[in-house]
Amino acid sequence: MPESFALVRLLNGLFMGVEVKAFQSIGLGAAEAAQRAVKINQALGLELLVVLGLIAFFVIVRMSLSVEKPNPAQQIAEMVHEFTGGQADQVIGHGYERFQAFVTCIALFVVLNNLLGLIPGLDTPTKLPEVPLGIAILTFIFYHYHGVRVHGPIGYLKQFAGPVWWISPLLFPIEIISHCARVMSLTIRLYANMFASDLVSMVFFSLIPLGIPVIFLGLHFGVSLIQAYIFMLLSMIYLSGAVSHEH
């Protein structure tokens, strides 16, 4: 993705200067240091915008909470909270409140990054595989951490061995592979769908600038919502399996 908007250029101007000086301090020339410096692309810049926007939104909601006269931001936050809470209660069950903030942030982050592709001149960050991969790895670490926290290291590992001891040598590696495959499943599902949706919209806009492409923008909107919901739902299912005592 190109450096297509001011935030990316600003971030590169700030951080690349620091990187270049760091490389020069270990003896590299200016040209080589500039070549080795990592550039921030549009996807990362858009992700940072989404994060900052979500932080600003929740700060505004927190500062303007009102029981008698809730403002539109508070009403939206309450709707999102009730929706994710209802889903988490059904999937995770007792104690879901501990995980609701995480799954809510995952859902909002994914859906907002998906919807950025509707803005002319911007690409969808989640159509790059490294973006959903990063979210999937975070989800993987999060649910395993809570599995260990709830059951303890030994108790959690026993879940991978199965209920019968004599098939444990077979089940244990299968379970390990299955959990690692979850990262790829989350990544490929989100990446492939958003890449295809973005590609279809781009092709029809290049062929027919007006009229019909609007239909595919609506399709992109629907795919964005569905994929964010699926990502959130799968995260809840993995959390439920990790912290559940029924094995």
C-alpha positions in Angstrom: 0.0 0.0 0.0 1.4 3.4 -0.9 1.9 6.4 1.4 -1.3 8.0 0.4 -2.3 10.2 3.3 -0.7 12.7 5.6 -0.6 10.6 8.8 1.6 7.9 7.1 4.0 10.5 5.8 4.1 12.2 9.3 4.8 8.9 11.1 7.5 7.9 8.6 9.1 11.4 9.0 9.2 10.9 12.8 10.2 7.3 13.2 12.4 6.8 10.2 14.6 9.7 11.4 15.1 7.8 14.7 15.8 4.5 12.9 18.3 6.1 10.6 20.2 7.7 13.6 20.1 4.3 15.4 21.7 2.6 12.4 24.2 5.3 12.0 25.2 5.0 15.6 26.4 1.4 14.9 28.5 2.5 12.0 26.2 2.3 8.9 26.3 5.1 6.3 23.4 7.5 5.8 22.3 5.8 2.5 22.4 2.3 3.9 20.7 3.4 7.1 17.9 5.0 5.2 17.5 1.8 3.1 17.3 -0.5 6.2 14.8 1.7 8.0 11.3 0.2 8.2 8.7 2.3 6.5 5.1 2.6 7.9 2.6 1.7 5.2 -1.0 2.8 4.7 -2.4 -0.3 6.4 -0.5 0.4 9.7 -1.4 4.1 9.5 -5.1 3.3 9.1 -4.9 0.8 12.0 -3.4 3.5 14.2 -6.2 5.9 13.1 -8.8 3.2 14.1 -7.2 2.7 17.5 -7.0 6.4 18.2 -10.6 6.9 17.0 -11.8 4.1 19.3 -9.9 5.5 22.3 -11.3 9.0 21.6 -14.8 7.6 21.3 -14.7 5.7 24.6 -13.1 8.6 26.4 -16.0 10.9 25.2 -18.5 8.3 26.3 -16.9 7.9 29.7 -16.7 11.7 30.2 -20.3 12.3 29.2 -22.1 9.4 30.9 -25.7 10.4 31.8 -28.6 8.3 33.1 -31.3 10.8 32.3 -30.0 12.2 29.0 -27.7 9.8 27.2 -26.1 11.3 24.2 -25.8 9.5 20.8 -22.3 8.3 21.6 -23.4 6.7 24.8 -26.4 5.1 23.1 -24.2 3.6 20.5 -21.8 2.3 23.1 -24.7 0.8 25.1 -26.0 -1.0 22.0 -22.6 -2.4 21.2 -22.1 -3.5 24.9 -25.5 -5.2 25.0 -25.0 -7.0 21.7 -21.5 -8.3 22.6 -22.6 -9.1 26.1 -25.6 -11.1 24.9 -23.4 -13.1 22.5 -20.7 -13.7 25.1 -23.3 -14.8 27.7 -24.7 -17.4 25.2 -21.3 -18.7 24.0 -19.0 -18.3 27.1 -21.6 -18.5 29.8 -20.8 -17.7 33.5 -18.0 -15.2 34.0 -18.2 -13.9 30.4 -17.9 -10.3 31.8 -14.2 -10.8 32.2 -13.7 -11.3 28.5 -16.3 -8.9 27.1 -14.0 -6.0 26.7 -11.5 -8.0 24.7 -14.1 -9.5 22.3 -15.8 -6.1 21.9 -12.5 -4.4 21.0 -11.7 -7.2 18.5 -15.1 -6.8 16.9 -14.9 -3.0 16.6 -11.3 -3.0 15.4 -12.0 -5.6 12.7 -15.3 -4.0 11.5 -13.9 -0.5 11.3 -10.8 -1.7 9.4 -13.1 -3.6 7.0 -15.3 -0.6 6.4 -12.4 1.7 5.6 -12.4 0.1 2.1 -15.6 2.0 1.4 -13.8 5.3 1.4 -12.5 6.3 -2.0 -8.7 6.2 -2.2 -8.2 3.9 0.8 -7.6 0.2 0.7 -9.0 -2.2 3.3 -6.2 -2.9 5.8 -7.6 -6.4 6.5 -7.1 -7.4 2.9 -3.4 -7.7 3.7 -2.7 -11.1 5.4 -0.4 -9.7 8.1 -3.2 -7.6 9.6 -5.7 -10.4 10.3 -2.7 -12.6 11.3 -1.7 -10.1 14.0 -5.3 -10.1 15.4 -5.4 -13.9 15.2 -2.1 -14.3 17.1 -3.3 -11.9 19.8 -6.6 -13.9 20.2 -4.5 -17.2 20.3 -2.3 -15.8 23.1 -5.3 -14.3 25.0 -7.4 -17.5 25.2 -4.5 -19.7 26.1 -3.4 -17.3 28.8 -6.9 -17.5 30.4 -7.0 -21.2 30.0 -3.8 -21.5 32.0 -5.0 -18.9 34.5 -8.2 -20.8 35.1 -7.0 -24.4 35.1 -3.3 -24.0 35.9 -0.5 -25.2 33.5 -0.9 -28.9 34.2 -4.7 -28.8 34.3 -4.9 -26.9 31.0 -2.5 -29.3 29.3 -4.7 -32.2 30.4 -7.4 -30.8 28.1 -5.2 -31.6 25.2 -4.7 -35.2 26.3 -8.4 -36.2 26.1 -10.5 -38.2 28.6 -8.9 -41.6 28.1 -5.2 -41.9 29.0 -4.3 -44.6 26.4 -5.2 -42.4 23.5 -3.4 -39.4 24.9 -0.3 -39.9 22.7 -2.5 -39.6 19.6 -4.8 -36.8 20.8 -2.2 -34.5 22.2 -0.4 -33.7 18.9 -3.7 -33.5 17.1 -5.0 -31.0 19.6 -1.7 -28.9 19.3 -2.0 -28.9 15.5 -5.7 -28.0 15.8 -5.0 -25.0 18.0 -2.2 -23.8 15.7 -4.6 -24.2 12.8 -7.0 -21.8 14.4 -4.6 -18.9 13.8 -4.5 -19.8 10.1 -8.2 -20.2 10.0 -8.9 -16.8 11.5 -6.3 -15.2 9.3 -7.3 -16.8 6.0 -11.1 -16.4 6.5 -10.9 -12.6 7.1 -8.1 -11.9 4.7 -9.6 -13.9 1.8 -13.0 -12.5 2.1 -11.9 -8.8 2.4 -9.4 -9.2 -0.4 -12.1 -10.7 -2.7 -14.6 -8.0 -1.7 -12.1 -5.2 -2.3 -11.0 -6.7 -5.6 -14.6 -7.1 -6.9 -15.5 -3.5 -6.0 -12.3 -2.2 -7.6 -12.9 -4.1 -10.8 -16.4 -2.9 -11.3 -15.5 0.7 -10.5 -12.8 0.6 -13.1 -15.3 -0.8 -15.7 -18.4 1.2 -14.8 -17.7 4.3 -12.6 -21.3 4.9 -11.7 -24.5 3.0 -10.9 -23.8 -0.8 -10.6 -20.6 -0.5 -8.4 -22.8 0.9 -5.6 -24.3 -2.6 -5.3 -20.8 -4.0 -4.7 -20.2 -1.3 -2.1 -23.3 -2.6 -0.3 -21.9 -6.1 -0.7 -18.6 -4.9 0.8 -20.5 -3.4 3.7 -22.3 -6.6 4.4 -19.2 -8.7 4.1 -17.4 -6.4 6.5 -20.0 -6.8 9.2 -20.3 -10.5 8.8 -16.6 -11.2 8.9 -16.2 -9.0 12.0 -19.0 -10.9 13.7 -17.5 -14.3 12.7 -14.1 -13.3 14.0 -15.7 -12.2 17.3 -17.8 -15.3 17.6 -14.9 -17.6 17.0 -12.9 -15.8 19.6 -15.7 -16.4 22.1 -15.9 -20.1 21.2 -12.1 -20.5 21.7 -12.3 -18.6 25.0 -15.2 -20.8 26.1 -13.3 -24.0 25.3 -10.2 -22.7 27.2 -11.9 -21.7 30.4 -14.7 -24.2 30.6 -14.6 -26.8 33.4 -16.7 -29.3 31.5 -14.2 -31.7 29.9 
